Amino acid sequence: MKVLQIRTVEVCLDGTVIREIRIDRTITREFIGHLGDTGLLEYFPAFARPFFRITRAGAYVIKGVEGEETFRVVYLSDYETQEELLRKHIESLPGSEISEIGP
């Protein structure tokens, strides 16, 4: 998948940074599974809108809905480094490409 946009949603006083990532197609179960390789995946397919949450202890929490084009990442520390690692992981999905990443 290709990242189209990353925007800052909120920067908290405690250093937590919330970013929204927009990709070029809808989030699939395969993509959720790939992201889940980075941490503890919780997936709720029975919800009216199938929800997922991925927690990487001390680094970030990813939250999103299957079928959407965006998901949110709550960076718990050092968001620049964690975002770069996450971006590289997304790029490793066959057929994925990352484009411009803005503030």
C-alpha positions in Angstrom: 0.0 0.0 0.0 1.1 3.5 -0.6 0.9 6.2 2.1 -0.8 9.3 0.6 -0.7 11.6 3.7 0.4 11.7 7.3 -1.0 14.5 9.4 -0.7 15.4 13.0 -3.9 15.2 14.9 -2.6 16.2 18.4 0.6 16.7 20.3 0.1 16.3 24.1 2.1 17.8 26.9 3.3 14.4 28.0 5.1 13.9 24.6 2.4 11.7 23.1 1.9 12.4 19.4 -1.3 11.3 17.5 -1.0 11.0 13.7 -3.5 10.0 11.1 -2.2 8.0 8.1 -4.1 7.9 4.8 -3.3 5.1 2.4 -4.2 4.7 -1.3 -6.9 2.0 -0.9 -9.1 0.6 1.8 -7.6 -1.3 4.8 -7.9 -5.0 4.2 -7.6 -8.0 6.6 -4.2 -8.8 5.0 -2.9 -5.3 5.7 -4.2 -5.5 9.3 -2.4 -8.8 9.7 0.8 -7.3 8.3 0.6 -4.3 10.7 -0.1 -6.8 13.5 3.4 -8.3 13.0 4.7 -5.2 14.8 3.0 -5.8 18.1 -0.1 -7.3 19.9 -3.0 -7.4 17.5 -6.6 -7.2 18.7 -9.1 -7.6 15.9 -12.8 -7.4 16.2 -14.4 -8.7 13.0 -17.9 -9.1 14.5 -18.3 -5.3 15.1 -20.5 -3.5 12.6 -17.3 -1.8 11.4 -14.5 -4.4 12.0 -12.1 -2.6 14.4 -8.4 -3.3 15.1 -5.9 -2.2 17.6 -2.2 -3.0 17.6 -0.1 -2.2 20.6 3.7 -2.1 20.6 4.7 -1.7 24.2 6.4 1.7 25.0 6.2 2.7 21.3 2.8 3.2 19.8 -0.9 2.1 19.5 -2.5 1.8 16.1 -6.3 2.0 15.8 -8.4 1.6 12.7 -11.4 0.1 10.9 -11.2 -2.4 8.1 -12.6 -0.9 4.9 -11.5 2.7 5.7 -8.6 4.6 4.1 -7.1 6.0 7.3 -5.9 4.8 10.7 -4.5 6.6 13.7 -1.2 6.0 15.5 -0.7 7.2 19.0 3.1 7.4 19.4 4.0 7.0 23.1 7.7 8.0 22.7 10.2 9.3 20.1 7.6 9.5 17.4 10.1 10.3 14.6 12.0 7.0 15.1 8.9 4.9 15.7 7.2 6.4 12.6 10.2 5.6 10.4 10.2 2.0 11.7 6.5 1.7 11.0 6.9 3.2 7.6 9.6 0.7 6.7 7.3 -2.1 7.9 4.5 -0.9 5.7 6.9 -0.6 2.7 7.8 -4.3 3.3 4.3 -5.4 2.3 4.7 -6.6 -1.3 3.4 -4.0 -3.7 3.7 -1.2 -1.2 5.4 2.1 -1.7 5.7 5.2 0.5 5.4 8.7 -0.8 5.9 12.1 0.7 5.5 12.2 4.5 4.6 15.7 5.9 4.5 17.1 9.4 
